[in-house]
């Protein structure tokens, strides 16, 4: 329960910080935490829902500040992209290794980017409704604005960073509790090794 509450508070605080300081907008932990919440839901109950709650609560405030409705087509696509990261995390949790975690994180990042930019291509009349227009939405974006590939780059980097930090923290907790963990030596958790050394 404490872990879930901590995630909710972290998501809300980070998004408010990004609102007040625009440099953090495209470098966010949301997707990484949704993915990792599902990844470790088997060890920490209801952890998967915590980032989504944090997103919803912060959107109630942020959308009011921006003067946009909470429930709109773009918001539906946005939350759908987050929700689709959950089955990826659940699958990785059953096949957990450093490689599957990396692949799952990158997969969630690509899925989020393609879905949200496709939605922009569909909704924005400035884009030509053709394969070329869709490719433009996924790569260079609209003239006069930063290219969308830069947003993708920042998203991938932030997802990798926050996923890595979260996974190392959670695996360390599991190892300290004597449970199966990716952080181990010779297939043994740190706690198990300490017990064997103490037993002489």
Order of alpha helices (4+ residues) and beta strands (2+ residues): alpha-alpha-alpha-alpha-alpha-alpha-alpha-beta-beta-alpha
